[in-house]
């Protein structure tokens, strides 16, 4: 017999399936018994392995007198928080003429031990130019993360690597986006934002238009601290 994989890496709380090839295929006894050692790192049921806590475990499958094993490494959990989407599941962007070139959006971690790993969103450039994204504490102008990227005219699917910045629980941070030219910020209805257990995404505000219903539209990728 043989397992489909002999090494496997899983974020905590995620699952993956291991399959078994039994030889000969027409063997009378097709029973497979699963186990994991040490206990508590992963669970395994009918080949489905789930990471329970950070560490390494060996998953073993036994059929008749034959066995095979897979070494499973469980890493800190990664949370992908989808903040908004339209009916088709895509991330929306403004199609109207832009009225400003900068806005800020507050976000607050609701649990400790979270690292801000990445922001993924769609934005529409009015003309080609440079965009700047800054993470800072609310009320401060000191950048904690300071990134820039080139926008093309039209839709831009952006992935910003935030470097695994540690978010303090309950502290309000501000994501500030600006462009040297007008651009279309991510724009959604407040009701589209899904509540989650990890982070609060609040209404943004435009520096030129006052309070708005701008909300970050896309995915916030968080990771547990080691």
Secondary structure in CASP SS format (residue, H / E / C, confidence):
PFRMAT SS
TARGET T0000
AUTHOR 0000-0000-0000
METHOD secondary structure of the structure
MODEL  1
X C 1.00
X E 1.00
X E 1.00
X C 1.00
X C 1.00
X C 1.00
X E 1.00
X E 1.00
X E 1.00
X E 1.00
X E 1.00
X C 1.00
X C 1.00
X C 1.00
X E 1.00
X E 1.00
X E 1.00
X C 1.00
X C 1.00
X E 1.00
X E 1.00
X C 1.00
X C 1.00
X C 1.00
X C 1.00
X C 1.00
X C 1.00
X C 1.00
X C 1.00
X C 1.00
X C 1.00
X C 1.00
X E 1.00
X E 1.00
X E 1.00
X E 1.00
X E 1.00
X C 1.00
X C 1.00
X C 1.00
X C 1.00
X E 1.00
X E 1.00
X E 1.00
X E 1.00
X C 1.00
X C 1.00
X E 1.00
X E 1.00
X E 1.00
X E 1.00
X C 1.00
X C 1.00
X C 1.00
X E 1.00
X E 1.00
X E 1.00
X E 1.00
X E 1.00
X E 1.00
X E 1.00
X E 1.00
X E 1.00
X C 1.00
X C 1.00
X E 1.00
X E 1.00
X E 1.00
X E 1.00
X E 1.00
X E 1.00
X E 1.00
X E 1.00
X E 1.00
X E 1.00
X C 1.00
X C 1.00
X E 1.00
X E 1.00
X E 1.00
X E 1.00
X E 1.00
X C 1.00
X C 1.00
X C 1.00
X C 1.00
X C 1.00
X C 1.00
X C 1.00
X C 1.00
X C 1.00
X C 1.00
X C 1.00
X C 1.00
X C 1.00
X C 1.00
X C 1.00
X C 1.00
X C 1.00
X C 1.00
X C 1.00
X E 1.00
X E 1.00
X E 1.00
X E 1.00
X E 1.00
X E 1.00
X E 1.00
X E 1.00
X C 1.00
X C 1.00
X C 1.00
X C 1.00
X E 1.00
X E 1.00
X E 1.00
X E 1.00
X E 1.00
X E 1.00
X E 1.00
X E 1.00
X E 1.00
X E 1.00
X E 1.00
X E 1.00
X C 1.00
X C 1.00
X C 1.00
X E 1.00
X E 1.00
X E 1.00
X E 1.00
X E 1.00
X E 1.00
X E 1.00
X E 1.00
X E 1.00
X C 1.00
X C 1.00
X C 1.00
X C 1.00
X C 1.00
X C 1.00
X C 1.00
X E 1.00
X E 1.00
X E 1.00
X E 1.00
X E 1.00
X E 1.00
X E 1.00
X C 1.00
X C 1.00
X E 1.00
X E 1.00
X E 1.00
X E 1.00
X E 1.00
X E 1.00
X E 1.00
X E 1.00
X E 1.00
X E 1.00
X E 1.00
X E 1.00
X E 1.00
X E 1.00
X C 1.00
X E 1.00
X C 1.00
X C 1.00
X E 1.00
X E 1.00
X E 1.00
X E 1.00
X E 1.00
X E 1.00
X E 1.00
X E 1.00
X C 1.00
X C 1.00
X C 1.00
X E 1.00
X E 1.00
X C 1.00
X C 1.00
X C 1.00
X C 1.00
X C 1.00
X H 1.00
X H 1.00
X H 1.00
X C 1.00
X C 1.00
X C 1.00
X C 1.00
X C 1.00
X C 1.00
X E 1.00
X E 1.00
X E 1.00
X E 1.00
X E 1.00
X E 1.00
X E 1.00
X E 1.00
X C 1.00
X C 1.00
X C 1.00
X E 1.00
X E 1.00
X C 1.00
X C 1.00
X C 1.00
X C 1.00
X C 1.00
X C 1.00
X E 1.00
X E 1.00
X E 1.00
X E 1.00
X E 1.00
X E 1.00
X E 1.00
X C 1.00
X C 1.00
END
